[in-house]
Amino acid sequence: MNAEVRSSNQTLIAGMLDPDRGISKAASNAVNEPLRLKAREDGFTRWIITPLPVTRADLDRAVDHNKPMIIKDMEPNSAGARVVGLGTGPSNWYMDTERYVVNFHRLQTVRYRADIGNLLTYDLDIRTVFNDLMLKDLLDEEDSKVITVIDSTCGALDDGTGAYAAAMGTVGYASVGAMGLKPLTYAFRGMGATVRKLNAAKALVNNQLIWDIVGIEADSVGRGITEEMFNNGFTRTNIMGKEIGITIKHELVSDTDMYLFAAEKYLGDFYVLQDVTVRSKAEDDMIEFYASAWEGMTFKNIAGLSKASFTGEYVGWRVSAANSSSGA
């Protein structure tokens, strides 16, 4: 057994056995730091939008509830300019801006229990076991909720009649055809076709669809790129100027879908009031531990979201094209 691992395990167990501690500070310190560092690397939510730490001083109060929240201002619209005749002054426009609320929610794992006697026989780092159990659960929940919100926002496939289409003038989720160079360019068009004309900065796919991208013919993308991918696999971080993220979570991101995101400043908010924290307690011969976090997130600007399906036949992103293809 590695001496460093043995020492780490002994420190952790000693902290849990300390009778003067209800919540073991030594145990928490031994677990928390690796968990916090790893939480910023795993899961795709924190790749899509960077979490911003906030404190109690940043919170706002509501008159109808006591839950933590932050009130944000939205960018106001301008009235534009126009050509006028000589001797004509400017017309008046009342300046105002809308506001919206970012509500906070607690993410929490189940409470894990173990007999301290069993921990004494571990030949692997106990901290790693704790981290893997709880970190996976928290980040899975974080990613699952984000994908649920995005799917609901973008709407049904090729739906030109939903809320997204009514607000943005395009479908939020479009068929672009089987993977190839042209369908890939079609996927990147959607966000720019909305009334807000943003540009996709990031694209999320799973670890199956990325190989379809790698498999695009040499004649389409150039033999140098194809040869590099053939020899080294997917080593590039950008395609057509878009940063590509890859997830193994097929249950969230299907083999045919690509999620597209505008630059973070156009997306929304991700506030962390309490980052991932592990709490542990020893009682008699048993220990128990769980992890939790306080987070507030919005995708307030739906124009910063788009979703492409590499299936079907591409007919265009704009509502008129989608309605025409569906017979509406």
C-alpha positions, 0 to 999 in steps of 0.5 A: 500500500502506498505510504502517502495513501496510508497516511491520508486514510489514517488522518481521515479516520482519526478525524472521524473517530474524534469524540469531540467533533460532531461534524469532523473538520479533519475529515471535511478538510481531507475530502473537500479540497480534491472535491472542489478542484475536481468539480470544476473539471467534470460535468459539462454544465460548468464547461457551458457556463462558468460558475461565479461565486457569490456571498450572502451580501449579493442576495436580494430579498423578496416580499412574498418569500424568504428564499435566496435570490438575485435580481438582474437587469436586462440590456434595454432596447434602443429606439434606433436612429433616422434621417430627419429634415433640417430644423427638426429635433429628436423625438423622445424615448423613455429609457427603461430596462426589464429585470429578472430573478435568479433563484437558488436551489440546493443540490444534495446527494443521499447520505452514505453510511459505512462501518469504520471497521471496513474502512480500516481495510481499504488499500485505496485512497478513501478520499477518492472513493468518497469523491467519486460517489458524491461528485458523480451524483451531484454533477449528474444531477446538475447536467440532467437539470440543465439538459431538461431546461434546454430541451424544453426551451428549444422545443420539439424537432422541427416545430415552427409553432412553439414558444421558441419559434414565436419569439425567435423567428426560427425553430429551436431544434432542427433536422440538418441531415446525416452527418457530413460537412454540409449538415455540420455547417447547417447546424451552426446556422441556426443561432444566427437565423434568430431575430437576435443574430447571435453566433454559436461559440460552443457545441456539445456532442456525445462521444459517439457523434464526435467520431462521425465528425472525425469521419467526414471525408478527406475531400470535404475538409482537407487531407491534412486534417483527416490524416491528423484525426486518423492518426491521433483521434479527436485532438482538436478543440475547435471546429469551424471556430466553435469550441467542441465539448464531448460527454459520455452521458448518452442518456442526456445527449443522444448519438444524433444531437448537437447542443449549441451555445452562444458566448457566455455573456449572451447566455444567462447566469450561473451563481454558486452561493455554496460550492460542493461541500462534504459533511461527515459525522461519526457516531458509535462505529458508523460514519455517514457523509453527504455532499451538497451545493447551493446554485442559481442558474438561468438561460434567460436569453433563449436566443443563445441556445440551439439544438441540431439533429443529424437526421432527416432532411434539412429544410432551414431554420426559419419558421417559414421553412419549417412550416412549409416542410410540415405542411403548416 
